[in-house]
């Protein structure tokens, strides 16, 4: 909407207030005392009602000033809360310790929360509008509602993508007590998640409603209030009449409340909804009809798609005007008092705006990325310490007399078994750790990696979720926000893509957009990659990791051996705990139960369980056949076993191959990569993922090129194809013969070329 249109609406509000003034002067009601209650809400005193009006005015004035700042070229955001100011009632009735994950039109709510906290909602919002470095919400990275002390984790232009993690936070609260890890907020808190009527139709919203109802049906406490701010239109698309009420008003397990009418009537309805949620520990759908003034954002010309009569009707139902009339009609305020609030708030915001706009902004890339945990490719994680010691007596009770690290050669075990042992140790040593996902608890996982965890640690720490990856990752984020260290499982890599935004747009952005005030540490276990025999097709043999590698701040770990897997899992949990990391721990399915390396029965892929104090961190690589220098095979996951078999074949042809197991695909361990490449005459990247955008071959070769490598470089990768079922898979995946042939060609080229490698 244009600034001229804002001025018209502002002038209309002034005229309407003047009309109310005149009516009040003609027949003034009996004045109420500050502690008197308004008619329909015994707990809404005159003093609280007038404060609510001021919070609503603050929100509206900030919307006006946002457009003025944008017009002056010093402000950067104009999506307003105009018409939604009644949500201030919700903010006033919530406790400051009730987490709020908010829609971008929840300005009134934020002003009411700021009043409770004693903070300056006007100045803080101006700093956010101007992208100032000292913006307390995001440090100048985005215009967001956020508060480090007021339990408002910032959300960025959310289209319901924050609702699944709000459900996760509610589940964490609902499971509190009875010996669980203590929460940073009271155990009787509730979570508030606000969104618009259009967003209510989004898959993420429907997932959240469904998972909250499902969890409640299974007996869990789920104290969440879904606040639908219903203005009847999504940008330009109208919401059908009564759509929200008829769609969500009768869902089993979702308690529906509608809040509309005069200020005190809205107050009474909101109070009843919040009390219902707090008392019953059950999900509540709070339907708050609103209007949308001024278009979707400052650039939106709503007259192009919205009938003029609809625009006029919305302006006539302006909540500020309606609230003013109610306060005057009941004797809760005088015309002069309300006019004074409007004029003083306008004057203060406009006086502060130029000074705030002149403050410094982020000017260097290092400043911008500072809240992201550092991805140091050289492995220097100075704040990450060894895991805390595990109580020896408790370990013997857990494992029995034979501790896993005491196994001898005949009982060396597979990757799946050693991961299971490592999970047991970590659940024991870290009381805040949770393990969950589809089929994780009772079944023990499709591949039995989580077998026995439920019996050992109980359903409050190891539990099954419904079949929905968005829910799994939402629960992880919500529990992480409240101090847990979640280890969710995604059953197959292909399934992750159903919910990738929960990692990319939500979990990994939490620290960035809150300037480090909030973190969602987690280690997401993902079964994936190809080469499964006798089972599969694409969804069980997915080998595309490009979507994970591009996420800012995400650590991607891929073990290849059982002992590495145990140490890497410990390192990943330490990273999450100490640095707030989000880690994707990608476990090669084909290697879970692999036992042999070269010949059947040789046990060459079994491992001893490493001492519980040992861990691996990004930058620490695995090196096999370190004395070899003809060719370096750079690889990971299934490629390690394949490359070792190829290296044995190459030795028979007079070529010595060193095998470098990267272990970490984000960040790539470039220091180790460059060192080992410099010691070999040629480098071959053995990348089991797809050639175009699916793996790491291009990134490895680019890193070596930037480092000045002069020796021959090449790669082998899978075809740009989905993985088919059965033997046809062998036609599109990398195999040992390809590795041997490519290595031979590189070495032959090196021996015929000059100068030699550096």
CORBELMO-V321724 format. One record per run of one state. SS is the DSSP state (H for helix, E for strand, C for the rest). FROM is the first residue (numbers start at 1). TO is the last residue. If there is no record, write none. Layout:
((SS & FROM & TO) (SS & FROM & TO))
This chain:
((C & 1 & 2) (H & 3 & 26) (C & 27 & 36) (E & 37 & 38) (C & 39 & 40) (E & 41 & 45) (H & 46 & 71) (C & 72 & 84) (H & 85 & 93) (C & 94 & 99) (E & 100 & 101) (C & 102 & 106) (H & 107 & 117) (C & 118 & 120) (H & 121 & 129) (C & 130 & 131) (E & 132 & 132) (C & 133 & 146) (E & 147 & 147) (C & 148 & 151) (E & 152 & 152) (C & 153 & 162) (H & 163 & 174) (C & 175 & 190) (E & 191 & 196) (C & 197 & 198) (H & 199 & 201) (C & 202 & 202) (H & 203 & 217) (C & 218 & 223) (E & 224 & 230) (C & 231 & 232) (E & 233 & 234) (C & 235 & 236) (E & 237 & 238) (C & 239 & 242) (H & 243 & 248) (C & 249 & 254) (E & 255 & 259) (C & 260 & 262) (H & 263 & 280) (C & 281 & 283) (E & 284 & 289) (C & 290 & 301) (H & 302 & 304) (C & 305 & 307) (H & 308 & 316) (C & 317 & 318) (H & 319 & 330) (C & 331 & 334) (H & 335 & 357) (C & 358 & 360) (E & 361 & 361) (C & 362 & 364) (H & 365 & 369) (C & 370 & 391) (H & 392 & 399) (C & 400 & 403) (H & 404 & 406) (C & 407 & 408) (H & 409 & 411) (C & 412 & 412) (E & 413 & 413) (C & 414 & 414) (H & 415 & 429) (C & 430 & 432) (E & 433 & 437) (C & 438 & 452) (H & 453 & 457) (C & 458 & 461) (E & 462 & 464) (C & 465 & 468) (H & 469 & 481) (C & 482 & 484) (E & 485 & 490) (C & 491 & 492) (H & 493 & 513) (C & 514 & 521) (E & 522 & 528) (C & 529 & 537) (H & 538 & 540) (C & 541 & 545) (H & 546 & 549) (C & 550 & 554) (E & 555 & 557) (C & 558 & 561) (H & 562 & 579) (C & 580 & 581) (E & 582 & 588) (H & 589 & 591) (C & 592 & 606) (E & 607 & 607) (C & 608 & 621) (E & 622 & 624) (C & 625 & 630) (E & 631 & 635) (C & 636 & 637) (H & 638 & 651) (C & 652 & 656) (E & 657 & 661) (C & 662 & 663) (E & 664 & 666) (C & 667 & 667) (E & 668 & 668) (C & 669 & 669) (H & 670 & 678) (C & 679 & 681) (E & 682 & 690) (C & 691 & 696) (H & 697 & 706) (C & 707 & 711) (E & 712 & 718) (C & 719 & 725) (H & 726 & 731) (C & 732 & 735) (H & 736 & 752) (C & 753 & 758))
